[in-house]
Amino acid sequence: MKSKLFIAAAALALLTPIAASAQFLGKEDMPTTNFAKGTLFWSPKPTTPTPYTAPNKPHWKLSEILAAHKGQSDWVQPIVRNKDQEGDYISIAPGKKTKQKMYSDDRLVFIVWDGSIKVSIDGYAPFTATKGFFVNVPFRHMYTLENVGSTPALRFEVRQAGAVPLYPVSETPDPVKGMTYTKVTNLTGPAKEKESNPIYVDYMKEFNGTDKPYGGKFVWDDHFTSNILRGKGAPVPPDTNKGHFHVGWTEFWFIMEGKIGMKVEGLPYFNCDPGDVMIAAQGRWHRAGDDPAAPWSTRVPFNPRPPILHNFEVTGD
């Protein structure tokens, strides 16, 4: 018993000074390095600019995409492929309806650029999306798209990289290389969407042709971020203004309105028109802005996470 008491007393003696000293730590003893805004820090960056691998390229011009598919009504043009997200331009013929399907764990987003698409999402009232509609399909919600117009319907669609659709048993799944569709059941049901993520935004009705700046969110979750950046034309900064880069992500934008000026590391400054897509490869300096050639311009960025870090160049040091 005495030995046990001795051990307990010794342990208490060892702990007491530590606890006491912790109580009297002053501000001068606390660590001073933090990550407050404006703090200098070292960030890794590729020594050689990350190359663009097909289909990725800095600037996809809508005029060139349409020319490549002239005379076609049904086509898919891959635009973006990276480790986080995929983006395609997709056209469907008048009267055509997609198979009913859903995605298991991540949302699907698209922007209608031409034609009229009836959007039917399980749990929501059907609506017709025309040019400028942003559409958000929550995960685990079956949906179908139907061209209800008299011309091909064109949309720009963004998904999680590697996302594979699921189908109701009433549909015949489209084959996926290396996979076999198996009949299953689930215990979770459809995802419950946040109020901050609307099912659609009618951009042309709400913003186009107005003097209304907008920097709000369209969809915002831990795997998908997209907002609407609208502003007045402004002078183009000199090329010495590199902008910023992202350590682990490729960022891309869809142009809604006006002219967006873009400077990407290793490339001359270029302008993008409505319907174009521009891509900044992971780790490259880039700077996007509202070119003075248009009174108002709008770009829609796509990123895989909300808190994506922007690393800006340190000047005057």
N, C-alpha and C positions, 0 to 999 in steps of 0.2 A: 504494500500500500504506500509506504514512504517513497519508494522509487517512482511510483506513478505520480505522486504529488510533486516530486522534484522536477520531473519532466514537464508537467503542466506549468509549473512556476517558471521554468527556464524558457518555455515557449512564449509565455506572456511577456517576460522581460525582453525577449527579442522583438516582439511585435509592437510593444508600446512606443519605443522611440520612433519607429517608422510611421505609425499612425499620428503621433504627435507632430513630427516634422511636416507631414502632409498638411496638417491643419494650418500651419504657419507659412505656407508658400506664398510669396508676394508676387505681384505682377512682373517684377523684374526677373523672377525665376521661371516664368512660363515660357514655352516655345514661342518664337516670334515669326517663324515661317508659316504662312497660311496661303489660301487660294482666293483671297479677296480680289475683286475686280481691279485690273491694272497691275497685279503682281507679276514679276518677271520669273520665268521658269524655263527649263529646257524641255523641248518636245521633239520626239523622233520624227524624222522626215526622210523619205527616200532620197538617196544621193542622186540617182537618175530618175527623172519624172516617170511615174507609173505609165506604162504604154496603154494605148486603147486597143483592146482586142475585139474583133467583130462579134456581135453587131455594133458594139459601142463605138462612138466617134463624138468629137466635141459638138458637132452641129448637124442635126438631122433637119433638113428643109422639107416642109410639107409639100412644096411644089415638086420636088424631086421624087418624093414618095408616091404622089399621085401619078406622075408621069411614068414611073416604073410599073404601075398597075393599071395603066390606061386600058379601057375596054373591059375590065373585070368588075364584077359585082361582089364576089365573095373572095376575100383574101386576108392574110395575116402578114404583117411586116414586123419582125422582131426589131426592137429599138434599143432596149436596155437589158443588159444581163450583168449582174454582179452577185456577190456572195449573199446579199441581203434581199434584193428586190429584182423583179422582172417587169418590163414594160413593152407593150405591143400596140401598134396601130391595127385595128380590126374593122373590116367592112363586111356588112351582111346585106344580101339582096332584098328587094321589096317582097313582103309576104313571108320571109323566112323567120322561123322561130327557133331559138336555141333549145337544147335539151334542158330539162330541169336538173339542177345540180346545186352543190354547196361546197364550201371549203371548211375543213374540220376545226382549225385553230386560229386562222388569221383572216381578216377582212379582205375584200376586193374593192377597188375604187376605180371608177372610170369617168372620163370627161367626154361628153357627146360633142362632136364637131360638125356633123352634117346629118340631115335626115331626121326621122322621128322614130324613137324607140319606146315601145310600151314596156315598162319595167314592172315585173310582178315579183315581189319579195314576200315570202311566207311571214305572216304576222303584220303586214302593212298594206294599206290600200294601194292598188295599182295606180301608176301615173305614167304620163307620156313625157319623155325627156327629149328636148330638142337642142339645137346648138347652144352651147354654153352651160348646159346642166352638168353639175358635179354630182355623181351618184355614189353612194356608200352602201355596200352590201355587207352587213355584219356576218361574222362567221357562224356556221351551223344554222343558217337560214337558207332554205331552198329558194332558188330564184330562176326566172326565165326572162329572156330578152326577145322581143318581137319587133321586126321592122314593120310599122304600120303606115309608112309613107309610100310614095310612088318612086322614090329614088333610093340608091344605096345609102345605108346608114353607117356613119363612120364614128368610131370612138377610139380614145387612147386609154388603154387599160393597164393598171398596175397591180401586181400581186406579190405575195411573199415568194422569195426564191425557192424553187423546188416544190411549190404548192401543187397538189394533185387533187382534182375534184372528186367528190363522192356523189352518187346518184340514188334516187329512190328506186325501189325494186321494180317499179313500172317502166323504167327506162333501161335501155341497153347501153352500158358504159362505153365510151370511146376507149380504145386500147391504149395502154401506157407501157412503153418498153421496159421490160424487166419486172413488171408487176402483174399480179393476177387479182381481179376483182372477186371478193369473197362476201357472201351474204352475212351481215352482222346486225347487232342491235346496240343501243346505247342507253345510258342511265342519266344523261345530263340535260338533253334537250337543247333548244336554240340559245344563243348568247343573248344576254340582256344588254342592250345598247345604252350608252350614256346619253343624257340629254344634250351634252356638249358636242356630240357627234351627230349632226343631222343626216337623215337618209338622203336628202338632196338639197342643193343650192342652185337656184336659177340665176346664174351670174348676169346674163344679158338683161334680165328684168331688174335686178337689184343694183348693179354697178355700172354696166357699160353705158357710155353717153352721159354720165353724171359727173359731178365734181366731188364725189364721195371717196375719200381715201379709205383704205381698209387693210388691216394687218391681222385680222382674226384667224382663228383656227377653222379648218374644215373637219379633219379627223385627227385624233390625238390619242394614241395609246402606247404601250411599251414596245410595240413592233412596227408602228406605222405613224408617220407624222406628215401632214400636209396642210398648208395654210395658203391664204390668198394675199399676195403682196402687191399693192397698187400704189402708184405714186406719180407725181408730175415729172415731166422731162427736166433733166438737170445737166449741167456741163459735165463733159466726160473727164474724169481724172487723168493725170499723166500715167504713162505705163510704169513709172517708178512706184506707183501705188499698187502693190501686189495683191491687196485684199487679205485673204486668209486661206488656211488649208485645214483639212480634217484628218486626224491621225488614222482612223480606222474605217472611214466610210466614203463611198462614192455618192455624190449628190447630183440630182438632175432636176430639170425644170420644164414645165409645159408653158408655152407663151399664150396668153389669152387675148392680149390687146396691145396695140401700139408697137413700139420697138424696144427690145431689151438689148443693151450693149453688154458684151461679155469679153473679159480678158482672162485667158487661161495660161498658166505657165507654159512657155515654149511656143506660144501661138500669138499671132497678131490680133488686135482688137477686132471683133466682128459683131454685126447686128443680127438679131433674130426677129422674125415676123410671127404674127398670130398663127397658131397651129404647129410651129416649129418646136423641137425639143433640143435642149442643150445639156451637155453632161460634163461635169468636172470630175476627172478620175481621182481616186483616193490618193491623198497626199500632195496633190498639185495646188499651187497657189491659184486662186480664182477670185474674180470680182464681177458681180452682176449689178447692173444699174439701169435706170430709166433714161434711155437715150433722148437727147434734146430734139430729135427728129419727129417726135410725137408728143402731143400735149399731155396725154396720160398713157401709162403702160402698166401691164399686169403680168406677173409671173407666178407660177404655182410650183413651189419646191416640193420634192419628195425625199424623205429621209427615213431611215429605219428606226430611229429613236428620238423622243422629244429633247433630251438634254444634250444633243450633239454639240461637241466642243468646237469653238471657232478659235483657231490659233492665228493671231495677227502678228505681222512683222513689227519688230521694235525699231523705231526710228530715232535718230539723233543720239545714238549711243555709241 
